[in-house]
Amino acid sequence: MAALATGLCETECEESAVQNESSFSHVGGERNFPTQTWKIKADQAKKAEYFRELEKYKGQIANLEKDKNGNLYSKKNDFRAEYSALEEYEQKLACSRRTEKLKTEQQLSKIHNHVKRLQRQLKDVKPTPEFVEKLRVMMEEVDNAICTFKEEQRVTYEELLKEEKTTSNELNVLEKKIEASLSTAPEKTFRAPSGKTPAEKMTSRQLPEEVVEFERFLQQTGGRLGGWDEFDHQSFLKVWTKHKGKAAYLEEALAYLPSRTREDVQQHETWYQEFLFLEEKKKEAIHAWKTKKQLEKEISKLQIKTKEVKEFNQQKQEESQKQKTEEEKRKKQQELEAWKRQKEIDAAAQIQTRLEEEEEQLKKQRKERQRQLEVKLLVEEHTRFRKEKEEFLWLEKQMREEAEQEERRRMAVFEICRFQDRDLKKLEEKAQERRAKEKSEAEKERRLAKLKEKVQVHVERDPSRLCKLTKGWEERCKEIGPSGSAPLQHIPHRAVPTWRQGL
């Protein structure tokens, strides 16, 4: 549209320049007439070629739109429901294009009026300073209008090129994403056989608190990918690592992640920083835990060795004491038997106590299982209620969206009819103006023809005049007799040019 407008403006300016030159050449004579005619014919041929090319492109656009509507918006298409939103968006774009076209036509009409007014002024040229100043102001107005229009169109085209580049990048990223999703198998979620989460298993094994916190964070935020798919997460990591976490990475990340908004990327960045922090704490905690376990193991080994040495020394002392006296041996034997009996009594008491504790523990376990079952039933009931509520809200939202879509469709049809009526009225007004203009032009041509008939002079061609002698030459060639009685010695006359000798 901008190219068409620019071409029309330049063509009008050239026509005005040609007319101005023709008017000035008529004042000086008919010497530049062939050059002007050639320029006019060249401009007309250029304009005709431009309009032929424009009509060809219009036909191609119509064929492409016909194929697109036949494939996408057919009622027999399986994806008709998904393409309805696309059709509404296309209608909205068509309305915006029509509005832009009307705006451009108004601007072109304004520029055309300025040019025509300048042409009318140039028809009656007056060599006065006031008239020259007036022409300069009008030419500046025309030039400013054309430059403003070109600048607006340039800005519009730059924005469209930028949007086209962004859309192309998004399409390339989506194609790569689809190819990656088709080439790789879907990731399977790991579930423990016992039904416990990793955090519960770690708690049951009494691992460090940092490890449990890290696993709980992964469980609550969607695993090691933060709820994203692997392709999007890898694209984010690639851009984030390239910019080393600086804020400049955000624009490039949005180009690589067309399905994500700026808030999603920022939230994912916050999650990834928290993930790195908790993972580092987990590694440090595991290292400290391993060091602690190794130290405890060495201490236990040292204690066992000390105990063995102590027992060996005690055994040596006992053997030495046995060798001393037999009485001490019998006494110790009696003490040993008494100690064994006491030990058996203590062991029986310990077994009885342990049985009682096990029975109490079983009772507690049964109560705990009963409580867990009740909690599970409550959770299932709450989940079922929440699911029903979400389904109801979803149905209500669908009905509301359908009503809004129907209202927008009705308003669009109304606006289209209104714009069509307005366009028809404008076309009728333009047709009336064109007929009136043609009528005035015909009247003007008729008056000019009458004037030409009155002042036109018809002169017949006579090629033989070129070879005849002029009247002056005939008078000079006549023989002139002597004016006196005395004889003439010398007759003066003018020299005859060489190119006229012998005629």
MILOMAR-809941 format. One line per 10 residues: number of its first residue (from 1); their letters; for each residue y, x, z of C-alpha. Coordinates in nm, 2 decimals. Example, Ala and Ser with C-alpha at 12.3 -4.5 7.8 and 13.67 -1.06 7.14 Angstrom:
// residues 2
1 = AS = -0.45/1.23/0.78 | -0.11/1.37/0.71
//
This chain:
// residues 503
1 = MAALATGLCE = 0.00/0.00/0.00 | 0.24/0.28/0.08 | 0.16/0.46/-0.25 | 0.23/0.13/-0.43 | 0.56/0.09/-0.25 | 0.66/0.45/-0.31 | 0.57/0.42/-0.68 | 0.77/0.10/-0.73 | 1.07/0.25/-0.55 | 1.06/0.57/-0.76
11 = TECEESAVQN = 1.02/0.36/-1.08 | 1.32/0.14/-0.99 | 1.53/0.45/-0.92 | 1.43/0.61/-1.25 | 1.51/0.29/-1.44 | 1.85/0.28/-1.27 | 1.91/0.64/-1.36 | 1.80/0.58/-1.72 | 2.03/0.28/-1.75 | 2.32/0.48/-1.60
21 = ESSFSHVGGE = 2.27/0.76/-1.85 | 2.25/0.51/-2.13 | 2.58/0.35/-2.02 | 2.75/0.69/-2.01 | 2.60/0.79/-2.34 | 2.74/0.47/-2.51 | 3.08/0.58/-2.39 | 3.05/0.92/-2.55 | 2.85/0.81/-2.86 | 2.50/0.74/-2.97
31 = RNFPTQTWKI = 2.38/1.11/-2.96 | 2.12/1.07/-2.66 | 1.95/0.75/-2.78 | 1.61/0.90/-2.88 | 1.57/1.09/-2.55 | 1.64/0.78/-2.35 | 1.40/0.57/-2.55 | 1.12/0.83/-2.50 | 1.18/0.83/-2.12 | 1.17/0.46/-2.10
41 = KADQAKKAEY = 0.85/0.44/-2.30 | 0.69/0.71/-2.08 | 0.79/0.53/-1.76 | 0.65/0.20/-1.90 | 0.32/0.37/-1.99 | 0.30/0.53/-1.65 | 0.36/0.20/-1.48 | 0.10/0.02/-1.69 | -0.16/0.29/-1.62 | -0.09/0.26/-1.25
51 = FRELEKYKGQ = -0.14/-0.12/-1.25 | -0.46/-0.09/-1.45 | -0.60/0.15/-1.20 | -0.49/-0.08/-0.91 | -0.67/-0.38/-1.07 | -0.98/-0.17/-1.11 | -0.98/-0.07/-0.74 | -0.93/-0.43/-0.64 | -1.24/-0.53/-0.84 | -1.44/-0.26/-0.67
61 = IANLEKDKNG = -1.32/-0.37/-0.32 | -1.41/-0.73/-0.40 | -1.77/-0.63/-0.51 | -1.82/-0.42/-0.20 | -1.71/-0.70/0.03 | -1.93/-0.94/-0.16 | -2.24/-0.71/-0.11 | -2.15/-0.66/0.26 | -2.11/-1.03/0.33 | -2.43/-1.11/0.16
71 = NLYSKKNDFR = -2.63/-0.85/0.36 | -2.47/-0.87/0.70 | -2.34/-1.23/0.74 | -2.62/-1.42/0.58 | -2.74/-1.71/0.79 | -3.10/-1.61/0.71 | -3.05/-1.26/0.86 | -3.25/-1.18/1.18 | -2.95/-1.01/1.33 | -2.71/-1.30/1.27
81 = AEYSALEEYE = -2.63/-1.33/1.65 | -2.54/-0.96/1.68 | -2.33/-0.96/1.36 | -2.12/-1.26/1.47 | -1.91/-1.03/1.69 | -1.86/-0.80/1.40 | -1.76/-1.08/1.18 | -1.49/-1.19/1.43 | -1.36/-0.84/1.45 | -1.34/-0.82/1.07
91 = QKLACSRRTE = -1.14/-1.15/1.06 | -0.90/-1.00/1.31 | -0.86/-0.69/1.10 | -0.80/-0.90/0.79 | -0.53/-1.10/0.96 | -0.36/-0.77/1.07 | -0.39/-0.64/0.71 | -0.22/-0.95/0.57 | 0.06/-0.92/0.83 | 0.11/-0.55/0.73
101 = KLKTEQQLSK = 0.11/-0.65/0.37 | 0.38/-0.91/0.43 | 0.59/-0.67/0.63 | 0.56/-0.40/0.35 | 0.65/-0.66/0.08 | 0.96/-0.75/0.28 | 1.07/-0.39/0.31 | 1.01/-0.33/-0.07 | 1.21/-0.64/-0.15 | 1.49/-0.51/0.06
111 = IHNHVKRLQR = 1.49/-0.17/-0.11 | 1.46/-0.35/-0.45 | 1.77/-0.56/-0.37 | 1.96/-0.24/-0.28 | 1.87/-0.08/-0.61 | 1.96/-0.38/-0.81 | 2.30/-0.40/-0.64 | 2.36/-0.04/-0.72 | 2.26/-0.10/-1.08 | 2.51/-0.39/-1.10
121 = QLKDVKPTPE = 2.79/-0.16/-0.97 | 2.70/0.11/-1.22 | 2.75/-0.14/-1.51 | 3.12/-0.15/-1.45 | 3.22/0.21/-1.38 | 3.58/0.28/-1.26 | 3.70/0.64/-1.23 | 3.87/0.59/-0.89 | 3.80/0.76/-0.56 | 3.74/0.43/-0.38
131 = FVEKLRVMME = 3.47/0.33/-0.64 | 3.30/0.67/-0.61 | 3.30/0.65/-0.23 | 3.15/0.30/-0.25 | 2.88/0.43/-0.49 | 2.80/0.72/-0.26 | 2.76/0.49/0.04 | 2.53/0.25/-0.15 | 2.32/0.54/-0.28 | 2.29/0.68/0.08
141 = EVDNAICTFK = 2.18/0.33/0.20 | 1.91/0.32/-0.08 | 1.80/0.68/0.00 | 1.78/0.61/0.38 | 1.58/0.29/0.32 | 1.33/0.47/0.10 | 1.30/0.77/0.34 | 1.25/0.54/0.64 | 0.98/0.35/0.45 | 0.80/0.67/0.35
151 = EEQRVTYEEL = 0.82/0.81/0.71 | 0.67/0.48/0.85 | 0.39/0.49/0.59 | 0.32/0.86/0.66 | 0.29/0.80/1.04 | 0.06/0.50/0.97 | -0.16/0.71/0.74 | -0.18/1.00/1.00 | -0.29/0.75/1.27 | -0.55/0.60/1.03
161 = LKEEKTTSNE = -0.68/0.95/0.94 | -0.71/1.04/1.31 | -0.90/0.71/1.38 | -1.12/0.78/1.08 | -1.20/1.13/1.21 | -1.28/1.00/1.56 | -1.50/0.72/1.42 | -1.69/0.97/1.20 | -1.75/1.20/1.50 | -1.88/0.90/1.70
171 = LNVLEKKIEA = -2.11/0.80/1.42 | -2.25/1.15/1.39 | -2.31/1.16/1.76 | -2.48/0.82/1.76 | -2.70/0.93/1.47 | -2.81/1.24/1.66 | -2.87/1.03/1.97 | -3.09/0.78/1.78 | -3.28/1.06/1.61 | -3.34/1.23/1.95
181 = SLSTAPEKTF = -3.45/0.90/2.11 | -3.70/0.83/1.82 | -3.84/1.19/1.82 | -3.90/1.21/2.20 | -4.12/0.99/2.41 | -3.96/0.78/2.68 | -3.96/0.95/3.02 | -4.20/0.80/3.27 | -4.08/0.74/3.63 | -4.29/0.92/3.89
191 = RAPSGKTPAE = -4.43/0.70/4.17 | -4.61/0.82/4.47 | -4.97/0.68/4.51 | -4.90/0.56/4.86 | -4.58/0.37/4.75 | -4.36/0.59/4.96 | -4.04/0.75/4.82 | -4.00/1.13/4.81 | -3.74/1.11/5.09 | -3.99/0.92/5.32
201 = KMTSRQLPEE = -4.27/1.17/5.24 | -4.04/1.46/5.32 | -3.93/1.29/5.64 | -4.29/1.24/5.74 | -4.36/1.60/5.67 | -4.06/1.70/5.89 | -3.89/1.90/5.62 | -3.52/2.01/5.66 | -3.26/1.75/5.67 | -3.08/1.89/5.36
211 = VVEFERFLQQ = -3.39/1.84/5.15 | -3.43/1.48/5.27 | -3.06/1.42/5.20 | -3.09/1.57/4.85 | -3.39/1.35/4.76 | -3.22/1.04/4.90 | -2.91/1.12/4.69 | -3.13/1.15/4.38 | -3.30/0.82/4.46 | -2.97/0.63/4.52
221 = TGGRLGGWDE = -2.79/0.77/4.21 | -3.05/0.74/3.94 | -3.25/1.07/3.96 | -3.16/1.41/3.83 | -2.97/1.26/3.53 | -2.74/1.04/3.74 | -2.85/0.72/3.57 | -2.77/0.86/3.22 | -3.02/0.93/2.94 | -3.12/1.29/2.87
231 = FDHQSFLKVW = -2.92/1.31/2.54 | -2.59/1.20/2.70 | -2.64/1.42/3.01 | -2.72/1.73/2.80 | -2.41/1.66/2.58 | -2.20/1.63/2.90 | -2.35/1.96/3.04 | -2.28/2.14/2.71 | -1.91/2.05/2.70 | -1.86/2.09/3.08
241 = TKHKGKAAYL = -2.02/2.44/3.07 | -1.82/2.53/2.77 | -1.49/2.45/2.94 | -1.62/2.58/3.28 | -1.54/2.25/3.45 | -1.17/2.24/3.35 | -0.98/1.92/3.28 | -0.95/2.00/2.91 | -1.32/1.92/2.85 | -1.26/1.55/2.89
251 = EEALAYLPSR = -1.13/1.48/2.54 | -1.41/1.67/2.37 | -1.67/1.50/2.60 | -1.54/1.16/2.49 | -1.59/1.26/2.13 | -1.95/1.36/2.20 | -2.02/1.05/2.41 | -1.89/0.75/2.22 | -2.08/0.50/2.43 | -1.91/0.62/2.75
261 = TREDVQQHET = -1.56/0.56/2.88 | -1.32/0.80/3.04 | -1.40/0.65/3.39 | -1.78/0.69/3.33 | -1.73/1.06/3.24 | -1.52/1.12/3.54 | -1.77/0.95/3.77 | -2.05/1.15/3.62 | -1.85/1.47/3.67 | -1.80/1.38/4.04
271 = WYQEFLFLEE = -2.17/1.30/4.07 | -2.27/1.63/3.90 | -2.05/1.83/4.14 | -2.21/1.65/4.44 | -2.55/1.71/4.29 | -2.48/2.09/4.25 | -2.35/2.10/4.61 | -2.65/1.92/4.76 | -2.89/2.12/4.55 | -2.74/2.45/4.67
281 = KKKEAIHAWK = -2.76/2.32/5.03 | -3.12/2.23/4.97 | -3.21/2.58/4.84 | -3.04/2.74/5.14 | -3.22/2.51/5.38 | -3.56/2.57/5.22 | -3.50/2.95/5.24 | -3.40/2.92/5.61 | -3.70/2.70/5.68 | -3.94/2.95/5.51
291 = TKKQLEKEIS = -3.78/3.23/5.71 | -3.82/3.04/6.03 | -4.18/2.95/5.96 | -4.26/3.32/5.88 | -4.10/3.43/6.21 | -4.30/3.16/6.40 | -4.62/3.28/6.24 | -4.55/3.64/6.33 | -4.47/3.54/6.69 | -4.79/3.34/6.72
301 = KLQIKTKEVK = -4.99/3.63/6.59 | -4.83/3.86/6.85 | -4.90/3.61/7.13 | -5.27/3.58/7.03 | -5.30/3.96/7.02 | -5.13/3.99/7.37 | -5.37/3.72/7.50 | -5.67/3.91/7.37 | -5.56/4.23/7.53 | -5.50/4.05/7.86
311 = EFNQQKQEES = -5.84/3.89/7.85 | -6.00/4.22/7.77 | -5.83/4.38/8.07 | -5.93/4.09/8.29 | -6.29/4.12/8.18 | -6.29/4.49/8.28 | -6.15/4.41/8.62 | -6.42/4.14/8.67 | -6.69/4.39/8.58 | -6.55/4.65/8.82
321 = QKQKTEEEKR = -6.54/4.39/9.09 | -6.91/4.29/9.03 | -7.01/4.65/9.08 | -6.84/4.67/9.42 | -7.03/4.43/9.63 | -7.29/4.17/9.60 | -7.13/3.94/9.85 | -6.81/3.91/9.65 | -7.04/3.82/9.36 | -7.20/3.54/9.54
331 = KKQQELEAWK = -6.87/3.42/9.67 | -6.73/3.42/9.32 | -7.04/3.24/9.20 | -6.99/2.97/9.44 | -6.62/2.95/9.35 | -6.72/2.94/8.99 | -6.96/2.65/9.04 | -6.70/2.46/9.24 | -6.45/2.53/8.96 | -6.69/2.40/8.70
341 = RQKEIDAAAQ = -6.75/2.08/8.89 | -6.37/2.03/8.92 | -6.33/2.10/8.56 | -6.59/1.84/8.46 | -6.41/1.59/8.68 | -6.08/1.68/8.52 | -6.23/1.66/8.17 | -6.37/1.31/8.24 | -6.03/1.20/8.37 | -5.86/1.34/8.06
351 = IQTRLEEEEE = -6.10/1.16/7.83 | -6.03/0.83/8.01 | -5.66/0.89/7.98 | -5.69/0.97/7.61 | -5.89/0.66/7.54 | -5.62/0.45/7.71 | -5.35/0.62/7.51 | -5.53/0.56/7.18 | -5.58/0.19/7.26 | -5.21/0.17/7.34
361 = QLKKQRKERQ = -5.12/0.35/7.02 | -5.34/0.10/6.82 | -5.16/-0.19/6.98 | -4.82/-0.03/6.88 | -4.94/0.03/6.53 | -5.05/-0.33/6.49 | -4.71/-0.45/6.62 | -4.53/-0.22/6.38 | -4.74/-0.34/6.08 | -4.66/-0.70/6.17
371 = RQLEVKLLVE = -4.29/-0.62/6.19 | -4.30/-0.43/5.86 | -4.47/-0.73/5.69 | -4.20/-0.97/5.83 | -3.93/-0.74/5.70 | -4.10/-0.71/5.36 | -4.11/-1.09/5.33 | -3.74/-1.12/5.42 | -3.66/-0.85/5.16 | -3.86/-1.03/4.89
381 = EHTRFRKEKE = -3.69/-1.36/4.98 | -3.35/-1.20/4.96 | -3.43/-1.03/4.63 | -3.55/-1.36/4.48 | -3.24/-1.54/4.60 | -3.01/-1.27/4.46 | -3.20/-1.27/4.12 | -3.16/-1.65/4.09 | -2.79/-1.61/4.18 | -2.75/-1.34/3.91
391 = EFLWLEKQMR = -2.93/-1.56/3.65 | -2.70/-1.85/3.73 | -2.39/-1.63/3.71 | -2.51/-1.49/3.38 | -2.57/-1.84/3.23 | -2.23/-1.95/3.35 | -2.07/-1.64/3.19 | -2.25/-1.70/2.86 | -2.13/-2.06/2.85 | -1.77/-1.95/2.92
401 = EEAEQEERRR = -1.79/-1.68/2.65 | -1.92/-1.93/2.40 | -1.64/-2.17/2.48 | -1.38/-1.89/2.44 | -1.53/-1.78/2.11 | -1.52/-2.13/1.98 | -1.16/-2.17/2.08 | -1.07/-1.84/1.91 | -1.25/-1.94/1.60 | -1.07/-2.27/1.59
411 = MAVFEICRFQ = -0.73/-2.10/1.64 | -0.81/-1.85/1.37 | -0.89/-2.12/1.12 | -0.56/-2.30/1.22 | -0.36/-1.98/1.18 | -0.52/-1.90/0.84 | -0.44/-2.25/0.71 | -0.08/-2.22/0.84 | -0.04/-1.88/0.67 | -0.18/-2.01/0.35
421 = DRDLKKLEEK = 0.06/-2.30/0.34 | 0.35/-2.06/0.41 | 0.23/-1.83/0.13 | 0.21/-2.12/-0.11 | 0.56/-2.23/-0.03 | 0.69/-1.88/-0.08 | 0.51/-1.85/-0.41 | 0.66/-2.18/-0.53 | 1.01/-2.05/-0.43 | 0.95/-1.73/-0.61
431 = AQERRAKEKS = 0.83/-1.91/-0.92 | 1.14/-2.13/-0.92 | 1.36/-1.82/-0.88 | 1.18/-1.65/-1.17 | 1.22/-1.95/-1.40 | 1.59/-1.97/-1.31 | 1.63/-1.60/-1.38 | 1.44/-1.63/-1.71 | 1.66/-1.92/-1.81 | 1.98/-1.72/-1.73
441 = EAEKERRLAK = 1.85/-1.42/-1.92 | 1.77/-1.64/-2.23 | 2.12/-1.79/-2.21 | 2.27/-1.44/-2.19 | 2.06/-1.32/-2.49 | 2.18/-1.62/-2.69 | 2.55/-1.54/-2.62 | 2.50/-1.17/-2.71 | 2.34/-1.27/-3.04 | 2.63/-1.49/-3.13
451 = LKEKVQVHVE = 2.88/-1.21/-3.05 | 2.68/-0.96/-3.26 | 2.68/-1.20/-3.56 | 3.06/-1.23/-3.53 | 3.14/-0.85/-3.52 | 2.85/-0.71/-3.73 | 2.96/-0.54/-4.06 | 2.72/-0.50/-4.35 | 2.77/-0.20/-4.57 | 2.56/-0.14/-4.88
461 = RDPSRLCKLT = 2.41/0.20/-4.94 | 2.53/0.40/-5.24 | 2.35/0.74/-5.27 | 2.55/0.84/-5.59 | 2.87/0.87/-5.39 | 2.75/1.21/-5.26 | 2.76/1.37/-5.61 | 3.09/1.22/-5.72 | 3.42/1.41/-5.71 | 3.68/1.30/-5.46
471 = KGWEERCKEI = 4.01/1.15/-5.57 | 4.20/1.45/-5.45 | 3.99/1.69/-5.66 | 4.02/1.47/-5.97 | 4.40/1.48/-5.94 | 4.40/1.86/-5.91 | 4.18/1.90/-6.21 | 4.42/1.71/-6.44 | 4.61/1.93/-6.69 | 4.98/1.95/-6.61
481 = GPSGSAPLQH = 5.21/2.04/-6.91 | 5.50/2.29/-6.89 | 5.81/2.16/-6.72 | 6.05/2.40/-6.91 | 6.10/2.53/-7.26 | 6.01/2.89/-7.17 | 5.65/2.99/-7.21 | 5.44/3.02/-6.89 | 5.32/3.36/-6.81 | 5.12/3.27/-6.49
491 = IPHRAVPTWR = 5.01/2.94/-6.35 | 4.97/2.96/-5.97 | 4.68/2.77/-5.81 | 4.47/2.79/-5.50 | 4.14/2.98/-5.50 | 3.83/2.79/-5.56 | 3.56/2.85/-5.30 | 3.23/3.00/-5.41 | 3.03/2.71/-5.31 | 3.24/2.47/-5.53
501 = QGL = 3.26/2.69/-5.84 | 3.08/2.55/-6.15 | 3.10/2.18/-6.03
//
